[in-house]
Amino acid sequence: MTADLRFDPIRLPPHCEALREDVRAFIAQEIEAGTFDPGQAVHGDAASREFSRRVGQKGWIGMTWPKKYGGHERSHLERYVVTEEFRVANAPTRLHFVADRQSGPTILKYGSEAVKQSILPRICRGEVCFAIGMSEPGSGSDLFAAKTKATKTNGGWLINGTKIWTSNAHHADYIIGLFRTSPPTKENRRHGLTQFVVDMKAPGITINPIYQLTGLHDFNEVVFQNVFVPDDHVLGAVDEAWKQATSELAYERSGPERFLETIYVLIGLIRAAGEVPDLRVAEGLGRLTAQLHTLRRMSVSVAGMLQAGREPVVEGSIVKDLGTIWEQALPNRVRELAAFLEPEATNRGDFEEQLAFATKIAPKLTIQGGTTEVLRGIIARGLGLR
Amino acid sequence: MNENENIVAETAARILADLADPQTINRAKDEAWAAPLWRALAEAGLTLAWVPEKLGGGGAGMAEGFDALRVAGRFAVPVPLAETMLAGWLLARAGIPSPNGPMTVAPARPKERIALQSDGTLSGRARGVPFGRGAEHFAVLAESDAGASVALVKADAVRIAEGRNLADEPSNTLMFERARPLALAPAPAGLDPTTLLLMGAAVRSTQTAGALEAVLAMSVRYANERVAFERPIAKFQAVQHNLARLAGETAAAVAAAGSAADAIANAQAFDEGVRLEAISAKIRCAEAAQEGAAIAHQVHGAIGFTKEHVLHRFTLRMLAWRDDFGHESHWAVALGHLVAARGADAFWPLIASR
């Protein structure tokens, strides 16, 4: 009689807590050395490459992957701990995080042996950055409307077209793209798309920066003109990418990065509020804490399900839906509560700057990596409504 | 939680399906269903699930008891099962055997105090005691200069004011005027009125999670059946997205309540971590009740607003439970103060400690 939503209470095993201490010590050391400032949500990219290599040396990239590809065969719960500690500390993980979270697992599952052997160990060492080529100027959430073509040629494929909103393309060594290899069929409009891993240094790729409303440069337009991709760089079955897409979603959508993106404003508020806040501030802080705690317990629970070998697609979508809406609303909730504090408590450069930055990035949180509308469609399907 | 692994929850589900079908109870002209239901629950050891066998109870574990309460939430059980379990738990903590029959606990709201007088009697007032009318005994956490004590009090030793909650269930003010307990024992270390409220909060959160599961299932089924504009309303994206939100609220309640129950079942004491869990669950489940009830009613339209439809049996109880054992605003202030006192640098370590 009940819809089967499983969120079992997962208790992190003791070895996860030992790992957490290691990660915190590493972060403290990096901050001490001046690699990054945890009070800053954005970092320059200069130090990030070296940081990623050091994270790789610690064994904290590709943690769950097989050892023969450079991985460490550790649990999803251990990976969870590393991810959340880096996120809360605002550590500069952007160059390796996409590869760790989704590109690597996709290659592991669908890549040729040659690609697995050549690329995965380098991801684990923190040497390569990945971008994701899904959206196009004429197709965003509607992935299956992609038009960028891959045409068969001798020994491989030629790619022509444009991807857009591609984060980190300007740093990326590889992009995993969704390209059209056949027209859709009448019966299945999702048919005809194929995933490829493309070397960003291949001739014919142009990267045009797109500046965001924050003034920062994160995403790009990527133009492909007769870009050659060898046959063994196809991921999975030709024309059948649609069958592969969904299993990745649980990994991609349920992690701590889906509710911790603006957490620094809440921590800033606690700092500004002092040890004995007034009633209104205490009440607001308490609710936000309860909501955050619940989101994290849900997210840990999904990590536990992944560890158990399940594919909690609906649960993962729920975590991202609730989590991104929460982290998006957080800057304004904090702003409302900060209005009750003494001016000298909040009139501090770093707090105001952080709040302004979080307010500016808030709109993207419910768009990137699957919009709220798409997520609710997936949840509705899981409920048996469509 | 997986009920298949839990005989206690399984037993509860079987009894409730037989004797507490919400539809049947909703249509009943009288309360003839109540006695057989209570008898079956009591005989199966569920009403005293949290009381060890040597004190006259069912001797189930904490986790199994919570699982049974989630099942009870799915049926919107209209008898004081949760209250009796809670009372039995409180008495057992002080080594007092539980009597038969329905019980409840006092105080059930923050900032209320029942005083243990030097002559061994109890004085004070407890408002909003769920099933204060209907309980045969009260398990009372009383305070004196010497600390907290647990008392078992017969209902007729206490003055009971009439009162009903949103779901029309008894919710009473109890007036203890030199009431003499049947049994009295010092509370174990660490058991104070806040502990009792936290335990009550976890119980209400668990029931709310179960009720939301039922409400979600009911709403999905209705949306698939009800045709409007020539198709099932489930086919409309606006309705789908409302139901997706209801699923999200249900999931949040299930996760928060499940986590709190697990924390209580596995903790040595009601330490800071357990407080975070129980308080968070009460706040988040109350919010989910509010959001979830509103969505479920919107999906059901006018039929869900009728006495005849069972939806109100769940939604009104969920909404009423928000007020028991500490309103979410009360707990939010408490949690906010806890977080502020620890300071900004200790915030994340607290969250990540679970």
Contacts between the chains, C-beta under 8 A, distances in Angstrom:
chain1	res1	chain2	res2	distance
A	1	B	74	7.2
A	1	B	214	7.0
A	1	B	217	5.3
A	2	B	74	6.4
A	2	B	213	4.3
A	2	B	214	6.5
A	2	B	216	7.2
A	2	B	217	4.7
A	3	B	213	7.1
A	3	B	216	5.3
A	3	B	217	5.4
A	3	B	220	6.3
A	3	B	247	6.7
A	3	B	250	7.6
A	5	B	213	7.5
A	5	B	216	7.9
A	5	B	247	6.6
A	5	B	250	6.2
A	5	B	251	4.9
A	5	B	254	6.0
A	7	B	251	5.9
A	7	B	254	5.1
A	7	B	255	3.7
A	7	B	258	6.2
A	8	B	1	6.8
A	8	B	2	7.6
A	8	B	258	6.8
A	9	B	255	7.7
A	9	B	258	4.8
A	9	B	259	4.4
A	9	B	261	7.4
A	9	B	262	3.7
A	9	B	263	7.6
A	11	B	262	7.1
A	11	B	266	7.3
A	11	B	354	7.8
A	12	B	354	8.0
A	20	B	352	6.9
A	84	B	352	6.7
A	85	B	352	7.7
A	88	B	348	5.1
A	88	B	352	7.9
A	263	B	348	7.9
A	266	B	347	7.6
A	267	B	344	5.2
A	267	B	347	5.7
A	267	B	348	7.1
A	268	B	344	7.4
A	270	B	339	6.2
A	270	B	340	6.3
A	270	B	343	7.1
A	270	B	344	4.2
A	270	B	347	5.4
A	271	B	343	7.6
A	271	B	344	3.8
A	273	B	340	5.5
A	274	B	340	6.8
A	275	B	340	5.8
A	275	B	341	5.6
A	275	B	343	7.0
A	276	B	337	7.4
A	276	B	340	6.7
A	276	B	341	7.5
A	277	B	336	6.5
A	277	B	337	7.4
A	277	B	340	4.9
A	279	B	333	6.2
A	281	B	336	6.9
A	281	B	340	8.0
A	282	B	332	7.5
A	282	B	333	4.8
A	282	B	336	3.2
A	282	B	337	5.2
A	282	B	340	6.5
A	283	B	329	5.8
A	283	B	332	4.6
A	283	B	333	4.9
A	283	B	336	5.9
A	284	B	332	7.5
A	284	B	336	6.9
A	285	B	332	7.8
A	285	B	335	7.5
A	285	B	336	3.7
A	285	B	339	5.6
A	285	B	340	6.5
A	286	B	279	7.5
A	286	B	283	6.9
A	286	B	331	6.7
A	286	B	332	3.3
A	286	B	333	5.9
A	286	B	334	6.7
A	286	B	335	3.6
A	286	B	336	3.6
A	286	B	337	7.7
A	286	B	338	8.0
A	286	B	339	7.1
A	287	B	283	6.0
A	287	B	287	7.8
A	287	B	328	7.6
A	287	B	332	4.6
A	287	B	336	7.9
A	289	B	276	7.6
A	289	B	280	7.0
A	289	B	335	5.3
A	289	B	336	7.1
A	289	B	339	5.3
A	289	B	347	8.0
A	289	B	351	7.6
A	290	B	256	7.8
A	290	B	279	6.6
A	290	B	280	3.9
A	290	B	281	7.9
A	290	B	283	3.8
A	290	B	284	5.1
A	290	B	331	7.7
A	290	B	332	6.9
A	290	B	335	6.2
A	291	B	283	7.8
A	291	B	284	6.3
A	291	B	287	7.7
A	292	B	351	6.3
A	293	B	256	7.6
A	293	B	276	6.2
A	293	B	277	7.6
A	293	B	280	4.3
A	293	B	284	7.9
A	293	B	351	5.9
A	293	B	354	7.3
A	294	B	252	5.3
A	294	B	255	6.1
A	294	B	256	4.4
A	294	B	259	7.8
A	294	B	280	5.9
A	294	B	281	7.8
A	294	B	284	4.5
A	295	B	252	7.8
A	296	B	351	6.1
A	296	B	352	7.7
A	296	B	354	7.7
A	297	B	255	5.2
A	297	B	256	6.7
A	297	B	259	4.4
A	297	B	354	6.8
A	298	B	251	6.5
A	298	B	252	6.7
A	298	B	255	4.4
A	301	B	255	6.0
A	314	B	247	7.8
A	315	B	251	7.0
A	318	B	247	6.3
A	318	B	248	5.1
A	318	B	251	4.8
A	321	B	244	7.1
A	321	B	248	5.6
A	322	B	248	4.9
A	322	B	251	7.6
A	322	B	252	6.3
A	373	B	241	7.3
A	375	B	244	7.5
A	376	B	240	6.7
A	376	B	241	4.5
A	376	B	244	3.7
A	376	B	245	7.3
A	377	B	237	7.7
A	377	B	240	6.9
A	377	B	244	7.7
A	379	B	244	3.9
A	379	B	247	5.4
A	379	B	248	7.3
A	380	B	240	3.7
A	380	B	241	7.1
A	380	B	243	6.3
A	380	B	244	5.1
A	382	B	247	7.8
A	383	B	216	7.8
A	383	B	220	5.2
A	383	B	243	6.0
A	383	B	244	7.2
A	383	B	247	5.9
A	384	B	220	6.4
A	384	B	224	7.0
A	385	B	220	6.6
A	385	B	223	6.4
A	385	B	224	6.9
A	385	B	234	4.3
A	385	B	235	7.7
A	385	B	239	7.7
A	385	B	240	5.0
A	385	B	243	6.2
A	386	B	234	7.3
A	386	B	235	7.0
A	386	B	240	6.3
